[in-house]
Amino acid sequence: MRENNVETTREAKPFQDLAKWATKAPEGETLISTAYKDKVSEDLKFVDNTPGVHKPDPILVADHVTRKFGGMTAVDVNHFEIERHGITALIGPNGAGKTTFFNLMTGFDTPNTGDWRFDGRDMAHMQPEKVARMGMVRTFQLTKVMSRLTVLDNMLLGAPVQPGEGMFRSLIPGLWRKQERENIEKAEALLERFLLIKKKNDFAGSLSGGQRKLLEMARALMRDPKLVMLDEPMAGVNPALKQSLLDHIMSLREEGTTVLFVEHDINMVRHIADWVTVMAEGKIVAEGQPKSVMNDPAVIDAYLGAHANIDLGDDAVLDLKESEEH
């Protein structure tokens, strides 16, 4: 029943307007349905907070995935699952293997061992472009935009249907002009949503680091993905844009999109994640709901730092550190 309500709401409200509904309804209107959030929260409520635990409705399942570089093991994941329609955070110290794991799942790197399934289909050893066509798309820690193309052209590169790309078809505008208009309308709607519409005719290379992050996320949504994998979406983003980006991520869930993201901003993780997975030295070392994981003393001390929740500008921290040393 809840999912049907979500579908009805999505038809009544254009997707590009959802971002403003994520946390606070516009004046005079009611809050959008949070059916997916409610469903995920209810399902995960009964899941044990143990590494590699099985989920009620996983969209991505990985088993025995390893990646070695010489004598160093970068990834050694025995079992990993992502709950459908949820927002899962993958956290851990630098060098934990998070980005390498992303690369393996999306076909940008090849594992030494292991297999994984996306929405019930085998994805091991599949090329990145085929992974994207199956509905699993990712963004990068270091943004990948075409600097000498306009922002709009960058968006159009992500469109799944491009009938005019063939040499002979391109000579017959009647075969592709309608689809091209639809692609442009969709791209402009997404740019409006991500506050980039005024930049659509600018070269992508002229954008700030934060704007490039927004462009990359918007381009990923051109494919209407089932799963979006965001590699440090907040890195380099102006603080003024962070709340907007948070709302965009939460609105993805209410559109029925599953989100997996890597992030070092622990406050962001607490705010939006339904489930948190902790990686260290290539292994999954902890999993659970944000409150339980963040309050685990072993996780805080080993992976987030003993003073993760303390304002580092407070001189009291220095006094506390000195007393601990003595």
N, C-alpha and C positions, 0 to 999 in steps of 0.2 A: 504494500500500500504506500509506504513511504517513497519507494523508488518511483512509483507512478506519479506521486505528487511532484517529485523533482522534475520528471519529464514535462508535466503540465506547466510548471513554473518556467522552465527553460524555453518553452514555446512562446509563453506570454511575454518574456523579457529578453531582448537581444543579448547575446553572450557578451558583447563588448561593454555592457552596462553592469555586469555582475561584480566587477571589482569594487564598486562603491557600496555594495550590499554586504560585503564579507563580514565586517565587524559592527557596522552601524548603519541603520536604514536612513535614507534621505528623509528630510523633514516632511512630515505629512504622510509617510508611507510606512508599511510594516516590514519587518525583517524578512529576508528571503528564507526559504526552507533550508534547514540544516540536516536534512534527512540522511545524507551520506555520512556526515560527521557523527550523528547520533547512532547510526547503524554500526559504524566502525568502532566507536567507543564501547558500545554494548558488546560486540563480538570479542574485542580484545580484553574486556574486563575479566574474562575467565581464563585467559592465557597465562601460563606460568612465565615468570620473569627469569628465564634461563637461556643461555646461548644456544642457537639453533633450534629453538622451539617451533613446533608446527602451528600454523595459523588456520583459522576457520575457512577463509576463502582467499588463498594466495594467488596472485597473478604472475609472480616470478618465483621460481624455485631452482636453487643451485645446489649441486652436490659434489663434494670432493674436488673443488676447484683449487688448483695450485699454479703458481707462476714463479719460476726461479730465474734469477739473473746471475749466472756464474754460480758461486757458492752461497749466494744470499737468496732466501725465500721471501719474496715480496708479498705473496698472497697464499694463504693456506686455510681456506674456508671449507669446513666439513659439511655444513648444511646452512642454508640461508633462504628465508622466505619473506616476501613483501605482501602485506594484506591489501586486497583490492579496494580501491576508492579511499585508501588512507593516505596520510602524509607521514612518511617514515624518514627519520633523520639518521644519517650515518656519520658518527663522530669519532674522534680519536686524535692522537698527536700527529704532527707532521711525520711523514715516513711510515705511517701505519699501514699503507697499502690501499687506501680508499680510492684514489684516482685510478690506480692500476686495476682495481676490481671493476670500476666503471668501464675502463677500456676493454676488459675481457668480456663483460656482459654485452657490450655494444659492437663487438667485432673489430675494434681498433687494435687489439693485441690477441695473441694466441696463447692459451694456457698450456702448461705441461700435462696436466690431467684435468678431468672433470667434465661435467655436462650440466646444462641448465635448460629449463623450459619456460617459455613465456606464453601465458594464456593457453597452456596445454600443448604447445607446439615446440618441438626441439629447435633450439637456437644455437647450439654449439657449432663453432667453425663457420658461422654464417657471415657473409660480408656486410660491412656497415650500412650500405645503401639498402640491402634487403632487410636488415634489422629495422631500419626506419620505416620501410614500407609495411612491415608487420604491425607497426603501431608503437614501437618503443624508440623514443628519441632522446637525445641528451644535449646538454650545453657543456661548455668547456671552462676550466679554471682560467685559462688564458683565452680570451674571446677569439672566435674565428669569424671575422667578417671580411667581406670583399671591399677593401678600402677605397678602390677606384670605381666602385659602382655606387649608385645612389642608395639611400636607405630603402626606397620603394623597390628597387631592383633586387636588393638583398632579400627582401621579403618574398618576392616572386620566385626566387630560386627555391624556396621551401614548398611551393605549391605542388601537390601530388599529381595533378593532371595538367600536362603540358602538351596538348596535341600539335602545337606549332613548332615543336623542337626538331622534327625531322626535316631533312633538306628539301624534299619534294612537297611535303605538306605546307611548309612555310611559304611556298609560292602561291598557295590558294587561301587567301584570308578567310573565306567563308567557312573553312574547316576548323578554324581556331579562334576567330575573333570573339565569339560569344563567351567561350571559356576564359579567354584572356580578360574580358571585362569582369567576369565573376571573380577571377583571381585578384584583380586590382581592388575590387570592392571589399573583398575579405581582408586583403593586406591593409587597406586604409582603415578599416574598422579596428583591426588589431593595433595599428599604430596610434589610433585615437585612444584606445584603451590604455596603452602604455605611455601616453603623453609624448609621443614622438611624431605626431602628424605634421607639426610645423617643420620638421626636419626631413620630410619625405623626399624632397628633391636635392638635399645636400649629400655630398659624398660621405659614405660611412666612416671614412678615415678622419673626418672632422669631428666626430662625436667624442664625448668624454668617455672615460673608462666605464662609468656607471651607465651611461646611455647605451654603450655597446652591449653591456649585460642585458639591458632591457630589450634591445634589438634582437639579440640572440634568442632570448626566451620567446619573444613575439614570433620570430621566424619558425621556431620549433612548433608553435601552435598552428601554423599554416597546414600541418598535416593531420590535425584533429587526432592527436595521439591518445592511446590508452594509458601509456605510462610515460611520464616525463622525468628524466634524471638530470638534476641540476648540480653541477660541480661548483661549490662555493659561490652561490648566486649573489651574496652580499659583499664579496671581496671587491674593494675599489668603488663601491657605490656611495654616493653622497648621502649623508645622514638624512637629508630632506627627502630623498627618494626611497629610503628603506621601508617606511611604513606603507608606501604605495606598493612596493614590491611584495611585502608580506601579504597585503590584501589580495594581490594578484594570485599568489600561490594558494591562498585559502579558497579563492573563487574557483580555481581549477578543480578542487575537490568537489565543489557543488555542481560542477558541470559533468561529474562522473569520471574525471581523470585521476589516475593514481600518481602520486608524487614521491620520488626518492631524492633526497638532497644531502650533499656533504656540506657541513658548515662548522665554523669555529666560534660563531657568535652564539654562546650558550643561552643568552636571554631570548634570542630568536627561536632556538630549539624548544625551549620551555613554552613559548607562546603559541606555536602553531603545530608542533609535531603530535601525532597520535601515538607514535611508537618510536623508540630510540634504540639503535644498535651501535655498540661500541666496538671499534677495531683497534688492535694494538699488535705490532709486529706481525701483521698479515692475518691474524686470527680474529674471530668473533669472540670477544671475552665477556660481553654482557649484553643483555637485551631487556626491554621492559617499557612500561609506560614512563613518560618523562619524569614524573615526581619520584618514582621508585629508583630509577637509574641515577638521577642527579643527586639523590640523597644517600646513595651507596658510598660509604666512606672510602672503600677501596678504589672505586671508580673516580671519585673526586680527587683523591690523592695521587693516583697513578696516571690518570689520563686527562684530567682537567686542571690539575694544580691544586694544592691544598688551600689556596686563597682565591679560588675561582669566583666566589661570591662577594669579595671584599673590594671596595674602591681602592685601587692602587695609589691614588693620590692622597690617601689618608695617612698622615704620619704615624698613626697608631699601628699600622701594619709593620712599619720598620721596628717599632718597639717590641711588637709581638714576635717578630722574627729574631730579634736579638735575644729575647728571653728564652725562645726555643733552643737557640744555639748554646745558651749557657745552662 
